[in-house]
Amino acid sequence: MAEVRLTGVNKFYGAAQALHSVSLTIADGEFAVFVGPSGCGKSTLLRSIAGLEEISGGTIHIGDRDVTRAAPSERDVAMVFQSYALYPHMTVAENMGFPLEMQGLAKDEIARRVRATAQTLQLQDHLDRKPRALSGGQRQQVAVGRALMTQPSVLMLDEPTAGVSPIVMDELFDRIIEVARTGISILMVEQNARQALEIADKGYVLVQGANRFTDTGKALLADPEVRRTFLGG
């Protein structure tokens, strides 16, 4: 768990500016979502925090460390993308434990962490299955579980419900809520703005790369301008 603090973050791609002086603070253990129209800079912001994009100006702190120029591996964050990128020849347990195996952890410790995380994500009955035997939502849950194996301070999710049915989306959100209850800081980019704000501690509405609205998820849902402009009334 760690506070995430951005101060005056800018990002340019050539002459095009993707992020405009973004400043925000996500408290230790807070569940924050970023919503807004397509192309507004949400994923760029997440990738910048993860260190996958080099920002053009400003600073990024995670906990008490300035990680503005730190490598992704030095930021103590884990990121889950839209594509699950699971190994098809491995079981769920093997996919989840793979990062720890690469670190050389003992097999019994890997198995313990896999079982504990699978319980949180309700994957305990699927540990011996291959990804092809799972639904899209379950595969995304495995990807979340794999990201949690290294026990990061911050978990970041880039549109985790993309391409899934409404029923599967609700189930996946339920699992993310369970992860949030463990106390880890969560940052999520999500196109399903209304549903995401319903479960978030804090919401950020980005417009053309700038942070236009910030409040609790429930307050943003009740804001007439946010509802009219971004939530369809």
Rosetta silent file (secondary structure, phi, psi, omega in degrees, C-alpha in Angstrom):
SEQUENCE: MAEVRLTGVNKFYGAAQALHSVSLTIADGEFAVFVGPSGCGKSTLLRSIAGLEEISGGTIHIGDRDVTRAAPSERDVAMVFQSYALYPHMTVAENMGFPLEMQGLAKDEIARRVRATAQTLQLQDHLDRKPRALSGGQRQQVAVGRALMTQPSVLMLDEPTAGVSPIVMDELFDRIIEVARTGISILMVEQNARQALEIADKGYVLVQGANRFTDTGKALLADPEVRRTFLGG
SCORE:     score description
SCORE:     0.000 S_00000001
   1 L     0.000  139.902 -179.955    0.000    0.000    0.000 S_00000001
   2 L  -163.846  148.079  172.158    1.255    3.471   -0.828 S_00000001
   3 L   -71.407  142.498  174.941    0.082    6.984   -1.583 S_00000001
   4 E  -115.530  124.111 -176.427    0.369    7.988   -5.238 S_00000001
   5 E  -130.961  122.585  176.133    1.012   11.679   -5.876 S_00000001
   6 E  -111.803  137.272  179.077    1.308   13.419   -9.241 S_00000001
   7 E  -130.509  113.331  174.773    2.337   17.062   -9.523 S_00000001
   8 E    56.690   42.604 -175.833    2.020   18.993  -12.786 S_00000001
   9 E   -78.164  125.202  175.310    2.430   15.925  -15.005 S_00000001
  10 E  -119.321  150.154  174.856    2.639   16.653  -18.731 S_00000001
  11 E  -143.429  122.970  177.250    3.067   14.226  -21.609 S_00000001
  12 E  -112.418  142.785  165.821    3.802   15.134  -25.210 S_00000001
  13 E  -116.064   93.852 -171.639    3.908   12.935  -28.288 S_00000001
  14 L    66.975 -125.558  179.092    5.739   15.241  -30.630 S_00000001
  15 L   -86.958  -11.184 -177.395    3.657   18.407  -30.806 S_00000001
  16 E   -86.515  130.372  179.998    0.546   16.701  -29.437 S_00000001
  17 E  -100.266  117.898 -177.027   -0.023   17.043  -25.692 S_00000001
  18 E   -90.562  -33.060  177.995   -1.674   13.977  -24.127 S_00000001
  19 E  -126.698  133.887 -175.237   -1.549   15.070  -20.459 S_00000001
  20 E  -116.605   97.229  173.119   -1.974   18.672  -19.290 S_00000001
  21 E    45.357   53.326 -179.194   -0.498   19.514  -15.869 S_00000001
  22 E   -77.669  122.544  174.731   -2.218   16.645  -14.071 S_00000001
  23 E  -126.851  129.120  179.980   -1.971   16.921  -10.283 S_00000001
  24 E  -162.494  159.199  176.794   -3.693   14.450   -7.975 S_00000001
  25 E  -133.294  124.065  176.736   -3.214   12.453   -4.788 S_00000001
  26 E  -109.562  116.990 -172.135   -4.519    8.935   -4.264 S_00000001
  27 L   -67.874  159.277  176.099   -4.344    8.013   -0.598 S_00000001
  28 L   -55.081  122.740  178.591   -2.767    4.889    0.803 S_00000001
  29 L    79.875    9.027 -177.562   -5.227    2.025    0.328 S_00000001
  30 L   -86.546  149.511  176.373   -7.664    4.073   -1.764 S_00000001
  31 E  -106.664  108.728 -176.051   -9.597    2.701   -4.742 S_00000001
  32 E  -117.662  141.656  176.737   -9.550    5.347   -7.504 S_00000001
  33 E  -122.753  146.769  176.994  -11.009    5.210  -11.007 S_00000001
  34 E  -113.739  122.059 -179.871  -10.257    7.351  -14.050 S_00000001
  35 E  -127.809  169.602 -179.444  -13.104    7.900  -16.473 S_00000001
  36 L   147.916  171.579 -177.682  -13.733   10.165  -19.422 S_00000001
  37 L   -63.013  158.386  178.611  -14.228   10.123  -23.189 S_00000001
  38 L   -58.332  136.060  178.737  -12.104    7.913  -25.408 S_00000001
  39 L    82.545   12.537 -176.153   -8.699    9.426  -26.117 S_00000001
  40 L   -86.423   -2.768  176.951   -8.746   11.731  -23.077 S_00000001
  41 L   105.850    7.446 -176.043   -5.444   10.415  -21.687 S_00000001
  42 H   -61.233  -52.984 -177.507   -6.642    7.858  -19.127 S_00000001
  43 H   -68.390  -34.648  176.319   -4.433    4.982  -20.250 S_00000001
  44 H   -61.418  -40.545  178.489   -1.498    7.316  -20.863 S_00000001
  45 H   -62.679  -46.075 -179.970   -1.799    8.514  -17.281 S_00000001
  46 H   -62.441  -44.679 -179.129   -1.827    4.961  -15.931 S_00000001
  47 H   -65.906  -31.437  177.383    1.143    3.941  -18.073 S_00000001
  48 H   -67.928  -41.505  178.197    3.034    7.037  -16.925 S_00000001
  49 H   -63.979  -37.763 -179.602    2.529    6.125  -13.270 S_00000001
  50 H   -74.245  -14.059 -177.981    3.721    2.590  -14.032 S_00000001
  51 L    88.287   10.583  179.002    6.825    3.930  -15.765 S_00000001
  52 L   -85.846  -13.035  172.546    5.832    2.539  -19.164 S_00000001
  53 L  -127.119  136.396  176.311    5.670    6.077  -20.562 S_00000001
  54 L   -87.907  120.599 -177.525    8.296    8.739  -19.844 S_00000001
  55 L   -73.907  158.159 -177.044    6.554   11.955  -18.827 S_00000001
  56 L   -92.906  -15.066  179.158    7.544   15.288  -20.357 S_00000001
  57 E  -173.743  159.788 -178.920    7.275   17.295  -17.148 S_00000001
  58 E    95.620 -174.297 -178.568    6.169   17.162  -13.532 S_00000001
  59 E  -135.151  153.955  176.360    6.836   14.592  -10.815 S_00000001
  60 E  -129.047  124.172  175.895    5.445   11.245   -9.680 S_00000001
  61 E  -116.353  137.286  171.377    5.770   10.012   -6.102 S_00000001
  62 E  -122.988  116.367 -169.906    4.780    6.560   -4.852 S_00000001
  63 L    65.700 -133.886  179.618    4.890    6.446   -1.097 S_00000001
  64 L   -98.229   14.971 -176.584    7.762    8.640    0.025 S_00000001
  65 E  -108.925  137.229  170.791    9.829    8.013   -3.125 S_00000001
  66 E   -82.471  110.258 -176.951   10.197   10.200   -6.198 S_00000001
  67 L  -109.210   18.163 -174.966    9.861    7.656   -9.017 S_00000001
  68 L   -51.049  -41.494 -178.608    9.622   10.150  -11.870 S_00000001
  69 L  -111.694   11.565 -178.801   12.659    8.654  -13.627 S_00000001
  70 L   -76.764  150.186  175.981   12.617    5.218  -11.992 S_00000001
  71 L   -68.543  155.250  179.157   12.333    2.060  -14.053 S_00000001
  72 H   -53.242  -38.482 -177.878    8.988    0.206  -13.910 S_00000001
  73 H   -68.711  -13.468 -177.800   10.558   -2.575  -11.844 S_00000001
  74 H  -101.265    7.499 -174.090   11.590   -0.029   -9.200 S_00000001
  75 L  -101.056   -7.977  179.298    8.119    1.459   -8.610 S_00000001
  76 L    59.307   41.557  177.254    6.516   -1.373   -6.609 S_00000001
  77 E  -125.483  159.657  173.337    3.449   -1.371   -8.841 S_00000001
  78 E  -131.636  140.514 -176.665    1.691   -4.037  -10.886 S_00000001
  79 E  -126.125  136.393  177.742   -0.371   -3.376  -13.992 S_00000001
  80 E  -114.555  125.764 -176.902   -3.070   -5.483  -15.638 S_00000001
  81 L   -96.359  174.882  178.763   -3.879   -4.740  -19.274 S_00000001
  82 L   -60.460  -43.210  178.656   -6.992   -5.407  -21.360 S_00000001
  83 L   -83.234  131.196 -171.899   -5.370   -8.492  -22.905 S_00000001
  84 L   -68.491  -34.059 -179.683   -4.841  -11.178  -20.282 S_00000001
  85 L    54.074   43.325  175.716   -1.538  -12.467  -21.796 S_00000001
  86 L   -85.233  153.175  177.164   -1.888  -15.790  -19.998 S_00000001
  87 L   -83.117  115.327 -172.910    0.252  -18.768  -20.960 S_00000001
  88 L   -65.454  -25.140 -177.636   -2.165  -21.223  -22.636 S_00000001
  89 L   -86.055   -6.039 -179.427   -0.097  -24.317  -21.782 S_00000001
  90 L  -101.142  152.789  173.132   -0.025  -23.485  -18.048 S_00000001
  91 L   -74.607  172.065  176.049   -2.745  -24.047  -15.461 S_00000001
  92 H   -57.557  -46.960 -179.727   -4.310  -21.169  -13.557 S_00000001
  93 H   -60.790  -41.304 -179.324   -2.057  -21.905  -10.576 S_00000001
  94 H   -68.559  -39.390  176.504    1.039  -22.005  -12.784 S_00000001
  95 H   -62.043  -44.859 -177.907    0.107  -18.745  -14.513 S_00000001
  96 H   -67.234  -38.998 -176.456   -0.447  -17.006  -11.192 S_00000001
  97 H   -82.905   -7.632 -173.634    2.730  -18.345   -9.629 S_00000001
  98 H   -56.726  -45.083  179.442    4.988  -17.699  -12.622 S_00000001
  99 H   -58.755  -36.386 -179.798    6.315  -14.267  -11.481 S_00000001
 100 H   -74.573  -33.181  175.954    7.355  -15.750   -8.141 S_00000001
 101 H   -62.706  -39.277  178.292    8.947  -18.736   -9.828 S_00000001
 102 H   -65.946  -26.810  177.740   11.065  -16.307  -11.847 S_00000001
 103 H   -82.946   -8.378  177.897   12.111  -14.687   -8.559 S_00000001
 104 L    83.320   19.390  178.513   13.233  -18.044   -7.224 S_00000001
 105 L   -67.801  152.684  178.726   10.754  -18.280   -4.337 S_00000001
 106 L   -63.320  146.966 -176.015   10.291  -21.653   -2.675 S_00000001
 107 H   -61.490  -36.546 -178.812    7.499  -23.769   -4.139 S_00000001
 108 H   -69.135  -33.578  176.602    5.598  -24.004   -0.870 S_00000001
 109 H   -70.388  -39.463  176.345    5.556  -20.199   -0.513 S_00000001
 110 H   -60.729  -46.711 -179.226    4.388  -19.836   -4.115 S_00000001
 111 H   -62.135  -38.700  179.469    1.609  -22.358   -3.491 S_00000001
 112 H   -63.430  -46.345 -179.143    0.558  -20.541   -0.300 S_00000001
 113 H   -66.592  -39.684  179.071    0.282  -17.172   -2.055 S_00000001
 114 H   -61.600  -46.151 -179.741   -1.555  -18.673   -5.015 S_00000001
 115 H   -62.170  -42.999 -178.313   -4.128  -20.325   -2.739 S_00000001
 116 H   -64.893  -44.479 -179.345   -4.676  -17.162   -0.698 S_00000001
 117 H   -70.247  -38.124  177.559   -5.106  -14.933   -3.757 S_00000001
 118 H   -61.529  -35.337  178.007   -7.297  -17.488   -5.524 S_00000001
 119 H   -64.482  -43.274  178.520   -9.580  -17.461   -2.482 S_00000001
 120 H   -61.805  -39.554 -176.020   -9.945  -13.672   -2.691 S_00000001
 121 L   -92.527    3.638 -178.367  -10.742  -13.855   -6.411 S_00000001
 122 L    56.585   43.501  176.715  -12.926  -16.989   -6.040 S_00000001
 123 L  -108.576    7.503 -172.611  -10.646  -18.952   -8.356 S_00000001
 124 L   -61.483  -24.644  179.741   -9.927  -21.747   -5.877 S_00000001
 125 L   -90.551    2.575 -176.101  -11.971  -24.253   -7.903 S_00000001
 126 L  -119.333    8.228 -171.229  -10.162  -23.425  -11.153 S_00000001
 127 L   -62.532  -27.816 -178.223   -6.499  -23.717  -10.180 S_00000001
 128 L   -94.285    2.219 -178.690   -5.924  -26.892  -12.208 S_00000001
 129 L   -88.386  157.583  173.402   -7.658  -25.610  -15.344 S_00000001
 130 L   -90.882  156.249 -177.725   -6.035  -24.145  -18.446 S_00000001
 131 H   -54.197  -33.849 -178.019   -7.050  -20.621  -19.596 S_00000001
 132 H   -63.813  -19.290 -179.694   -9.059  -21.990  -22.539 S_00000001
 133 H   -88.660    1.789 -176.284  -11.471  -23.605  -20.059 S_00000001
 134 L  -107.270  158.529  171.975  -12.271  -20.244  -18.416 S_00000001
 135 L   -75.583  168.100  177.932  -14.623  -17.407  -19.295 S_00000001
 136 H   -59.708  -40.183  178.910  -13.223  -14.038  -20.328 S_00000001
 137 H   -66.095  -38.771  178.731  -13.958  -12.612  -16.899 S_00000001
 138 H   -67.350  -37.454  177.430  -12.238  -15.516  -15.162 S_00000001
 139 H   -62.971  -40.379  178.008   -9.165  -15.087  -17.351 S_00000001
 140 H   -66.184  -34.861  176.399   -8.999  -11.440  -16.364 S_00000001
 141 H   -64.080  -37.414  176.553   -9.283  -12.493  -12.723 S_00000001
 142 H   -63.915  -40.992  177.904   -6.286  -14.795  -13.235 S_00000001
 143 H   -62.614  -39.033  176.102   -4.359  -11.855  -14.699 S_00000001
 144 H   -64.388  -45.029  179.109   -5.256   -9.796  -11.624 S_00000001
 145 H   -60.019  -42.266  178.489   -4.172  -12.656   -9.383 S_00000001
 146 H   -61.673  -40.480  179.051   -0.845  -12.969  -11.177 S_00000001
 147 H   -64.144  -31.992 -177.745   -0.240   -9.231  -10.732 S_00000001
 148 H   -78.298  -14.370 -173.656   -0.902   -9.542   -6.995 S_00000001
 149 L   -59.608  -34.103 -178.241    1.616  -12.346   -6.498 S_00000001
 150 L   -83.494    3.472  178.552    4.559   -9.962   -6.030 S_00000001
 151 L    54.546   57.109 -179.814    2.579   -8.100   -3.330 S_00000001
 152 L   -70.741  161.349  175.368    2.860   -4.643   -4.959 S_00000001
 153 L   -76.863  -29.144 -176.008    1.980   -1.439   -3.146 S_00000001
 154 E  -134.070  130.990  173.931   -0.221   -0.299   -6.023 S_00000001
 155 E  -108.594  128.595 -179.863   -2.380   -2.336   -8.434 S_00000001
 156 E  -120.592  134.010 -175.756   -3.341   -0.660  -11.717 S_00000001
 157 E  -123.428  122.079 -179.170   -6.046   -1.958  -14.061 S_00000001
 158 E  -103.364   98.886 -179.907   -6.436   -0.681  -17.624 S_00000001
 159 L    50.103   61.136 -175.878  -10.051   -1.267  -18.707 S_00000001
 160 L   -65.238  -20.691 -177.272  -10.344   -4.721  -17.115 S_00000001
 161 L   -98.213    8.408 -177.902  -13.966   -5.198  -18.267 S_00000001
 162 L   -59.470  127.521  173.933  -13.348   -4.436  -21.953 S_00000001
 163 L    81.239    6.190  179.200  -15.171   -6.903  -24.187 S_00000001
 164 L  -104.414  160.031 -179.359  -17.018   -8.812  -21.459 S_00000001
 165 L   -71.882  161.185  178.618  -20.769   -9.155  -21.003 S_00000001
 166 H   -56.305  -38.739  179.967  -22.639   -7.070  -18.385 S_00000001
 167 H   -65.046  -45.063  179.383  -23.049  -10.120  -16.137 S_00000001
 168 H   -66.248  -36.889  178.390  -19.334  -10.930  -16.324 S_00000001
 169 H   -60.116  -45.385  179.253  -18.503   -7.248  -15.785 S_00000001
 170 H   -61.269  -40.650  179.535  -20.507   -7.210  -12.537 S_00000001
 171 H   -65.472  -42.105 -179.752  -18.741  -10.361  -11.361 S_00000001
 172 H   -65.779  -41.031  175.816  -15.327   -8.928  -12.202 S_00000001
 173 H   -60.752  -39.185  178.068  -16.127   -5.694  -10.359 S_00000001
 174 H   -60.127  -41.202 -179.629  -17.156   -7.788   -7.347 S_00000001
 175 H   -68.485  -36.970  178.493  -13.757   -9.498   -7.378 S_00000001
 176 H   -66.009  -37.364  175.738  -11.948   -6.150   -7.679 S_00000001
 177 H   -60.988  -41.112  178.421  -13.888   -4.891   -4.654 S_00000001
 178 H   -61.672  -40.056  177.134  -12.670   -7.948   -2.729 S_00000001
 179 H   -64.542  -42.575  179.770   -9.092   -7.088   -3.686 S_00000001
 180 H   -60.418  -32.892 -179.356   -9.632   -3.468   -2.603 S_00000001
 181 L   -68.829  -14.643  176.520  -10.781   -4.692    0.810 S_00000001
 182 L   -76.414  -10.051  176.034   -7.323   -6.184    1.391 S_00000001
 183 L    99.448    0.392  178.882   -6.038   -2.599    1.679 S_00000001
 184 L   -74.980  146.182  175.128   -3.984   -2.326   -1.493 S_00000001
 185 E   -74.447  131.008 -178.429   -4.105    0.963   -3.415 S_00000001
 186 E  -124.211  131.969  174.352   -5.974    0.450   -6.709 S_00000001
 187 E  -121.046  124.378 -175.263   -5.981    2.711   -9.759 S_00000001
 188 E  -132.080  130.859  169.610   -8.372    1.709  -12.530 S_00000001
 189 E   -95.167  131.204 -174.713   -9.131    3.099  -15.973 S_00000001
 190 L  -149.062  132.016  177.055  -12.629    2.107  -17.025 S_00000001
 191 L   -77.429  -28.995  178.758  -14.957    2.917  -19.944 S_00000001
 192 L   -80.415   76.882 -167.970  -18.029    1.793  -17.984 S_00000001
 193 H   -60.958  -46.249 -175.077  -17.989    5.040  -16.034 S_00000001
 194 H   -61.524  -47.294 -178.730  -21.242    4.740  -14.107 S_00000001
 195 H   -65.950  -38.112 -178.850  -20.510    1.240  -12.798 S_00000001
 196 H   -66.566  -42.436 -179.105  -16.911    2.127  -11.956 S_00000001
 197 H   -68.087  -27.107  178.478  -17.843    5.237   -9.999 S_00000001
 198 H   -64.124  -28.472 -175.166  -20.404    3.275   -7.997 S_00000001
 199 H  -107.109   -4.818 -174.185  -17.662    1.125   -6.467 S_00000001
 200 L   -88.498  148.200  169.695  -14.793    3.640   -6.248 S_00000001
 201 L   -69.786  -43.407 -176.872  -13.618    5.606   -3.223 S_00000001
 202 E  -138.649  145.211  178.504  -12.550    8.446   -5.505 S_00000001
 203 E  -125.471  147.952  175.945  -13.144    9.294   -9.155 S_00000001
 204 E  -127.262  127.062  176.189  -11.302   11.450  -11.659 S_00000001
 205 E  -104.137  115.140  179.728  -12.917   12.645  -14.888 S_00000001
 206 E   -96.789  138.525  176.655  -10.311   13.419  -17.533 S_00000001
 207 E  -135.059  119.136  179.261  -11.067   15.649  -20.503 S_00000001
 208 L    50.053   44.110  174.377   -8.463   16.213  -23.244 S_00000001
 209 L    80.840    3.355  179.853   -5.658   15.149  -20.942 S_00000001
 210 E  -116.970  148.682  178.751   -6.665   17.382  -18.023 S_00000001
 211 E   -81.219  102.000 -172.506   -8.262   16.434  -14.717 S_00000001
 212 E   -84.160  -42.661 -178.962  -11.663   18.115  -15.058 S_00000001
 213 E  -134.242  140.903  175.032  -13.543   16.731  -12.021 S_00000001
 214 E  -138.901  129.192  176.693  -12.369   15.074   -8.801 S_00000001
 215 E  -172.462 -177.522  171.766  -14.577   13.790   -5.990 S_00000001
 216 E   -64.573  158.540  179.204  -15.817   10.623   -4.363 S_00000001
 217 H   -57.944  -43.955 -177.863  -17.388    8.182   -6.785 S_00000001
 218 H   -66.827  -37.331  179.560  -20.860    8.761   -5.354 S_00000001
 219 H   -66.915  -38.754  178.159  -20.481   12.552   -5.473 S_00000001
 220 H   -66.921  -37.321  177.203  -19.485   12.462   -9.137 S_00000001
 221 H   -63.931  -29.491 -178.686  -22.474   10.258   -9.925 S_00000001
 222 H   -89.985   -9.170 -177.570  -24.704   12.864   -8.283 S_00000001
 223 L   -73.983  119.792 -175.996  -23.062   15.856  -10.002 S_00000001
 224 H   -58.210  -40.327 -178.156  -25.521   17.195  -12.636 S_00000001
 225 H   -68.866  -41.321  177.475  -22.772   18.365  -15.020 S_00000001
 226 H   -63.238  -44.222  179.625  -20.876   15.079  -14.806 S_00000001
 227 H   -62.370  -44.903 -177.172  -24.090   13.144  -15.354 S_00000001
 228 H   -67.955  -41.669 -172.156  -25.179   15.297  -18.293 S_00000001
 229 H   -85.765  -35.571 -170.892  -21.811   15.437  -20.029 S_00000001
 230 H  -121.156  -15.093 -175.017  -20.295   12.029  -19.367 S_00000001
 231 L  -116.757    7.444  176.088  -22.949    9.649  -18.056 S_00000001
 232 L    76.701   28.385  175.907  -25.811   10.245  -20.441 S_00000001
 233 L    95.530    0.000    0.000  -28.009   12.246  -18.069 S_00000001
